[in-house]
């Protein structure tokens, strides 16, 4: 179980590394595309699509599975150690897929943050200025409200009101 967990975490990091590398350059995918397809069917020179980068889930799963099948076959040929291959195979594939999606999320969010960093700074600055203005208004309003309340108290002395019993006596009902 410990070995599977270690391989799973390493596979997540491997998936992040794979996605990041393909987002920078897709030379291997472009080379295989030129070998496999005729000129009319080859990908455009401006396309950034790779084995993992800008692929849907099924194609990512196929390419990652092929990569790990080749790696397991090579390791079985050269290493005489017998280990539980299926569990490690599955955890490495799932970890790599999770890593690629995690890397995609990180790269896309960093691009959005870079694009909106200037507007974000302006929004934060405006919010801080508005907050300071509101705070100063509250300070000034409190002082003005206290002064207005004191003036009202001084201007309007309360007249003693008759009790309910006295009013009923005045009307002759009691």
N, C-alpha and C positions, 0 to 999 in steps of 0.2 A: 504494500500500500504506500509506503514512503517513497519508493522508487517511482511509482506511478505519479505521485504528487509532484515530485521534483521534475519529472519529465513533462508533466502538464504545464508547470510554471515556465520551464525552459521553452516549451513549444509556444506559449503565449509571447514570450520575448522574441522568439524566432519569427513568429508571424508578424510582429511589429517591425522587425528588421527587414523582412522580406517585402512588406508593403511599402516601407519607406524607400528601400532601394529601387523598387520598380516605379515609384512615383518620380524619382529623379531621372532614371534612364531605363528604357525598355529595349536595349540592343539585342538581347537573346531572343525575345519574342519577335522582334522585327526581322532578325536573321532567319528564324524558322518560318516566318510568314513568307519571306522571299523564296525560300527553298520549296515550300509546299504548294504555293499558288502561282498561277500565271500572272503576267503583268496587269491584266485587267482586274483580277480579283485581289491583288495585294492591297494592304492597308495604305491609307494616305500618309504622306511624309509628316504631316502635322498631328497625326493621331498619337495619343499618349497611352493607348490601351496596352495592357501587358497580361501576363499569366494570371495575376491576382488583381492588379490595379485596374479599376473601371470594369470589372467582370461581375456577372451576376453570381448568385450563390452556387448554382449547380456547376458552373465551369470552375469556380474556385475550388469546390470540393473535388472535382475530377483532377485538376492539376496538382493539388496538394496531396491527394491520395497516390497519384502516380509518383510524385517525388518521394514519398515515404515508402512506397513499395520498392522502388529502386534502392533506397537507402537500406531497407531491411534485407533485401536480397544480397547486397554487397556485404553487409555485416554478417550474414549467415555464412557466406563463403569464406570470409577471412577470420572470423572469430569463432573459436571452438566452444564458446560458452552457450549453454542452452538456457534461455530465460523465457518468461511468458510473453511471447511476441504479440499476441492479439491484444492484450490489455494495453501494452505500451503503444502499439500501433494506433488504437482507437483514441487513447488519451492524447497522443501527439497530434493527430489530425484535428480533433476537437479544439485543443489548445491553440493550434496554429490558426484555425478559422476564427476563433475568438480574438486572437491577436491581430489578425488582419482587419477585422471590423473595428476593433478598438483603435488601431492606428488610423483607419479611415476617419473615425470620429474626431480624433485628435488633430489630424491634418486639416480637415474641413473647418473645425472650430477655430484653429489658429489662423486660417486664411480669413475667416469672417472677422475675427478680432483685429487682425492687421488692417483690413479694409475699413473697419468702423472705429479705429482707435482715435482718430482725430475728432470724429463726431461724438464719440463717447466722452472724451475729455471736455468738450464744450458742454455737453449735457450735464456732466458732473459739476462743472464750474457754475453753470446757470442755477443748478439746484442748490448749491452751497450759497450763492448770492441771494436767492429767494428765501432760503432758510434764515439767513442773517437779517434780511429785511423784515420777515415775519416776527422774528425774535425782538427786534428793536421796536416794531409796532406794538407788540404785546407789552413791552416795558412802558412805552409812552401811553398806551391806552389804560393801563392799570393806574398810572398816576392821574390821568385825566378823569377816569371813572371815580376815583376816590374824591377828587376835588368836586366833581359834579354832585356826588352823593352828599358831601358835607354842606354844599350850598342848598340843596333841597331840604335838608334837615333844618337848616337855619331859617329858610324862607317860609316853610309851612309848619307852624306850630299846630299840633293836633288839638282839635276841639273835643272836649269830653263828650262821648256819645252816651245816649240814654240806654239803659238796659232794656231788655225785652219786656220786663215786667212794667217798667215805667211807661213805655210806649203803649202797652195795652191799657194802662190806667188812663192815659191821656185820651185814648179813643173811647173810653167808657165801657170797655169790654170786661173790665175786671173790677 
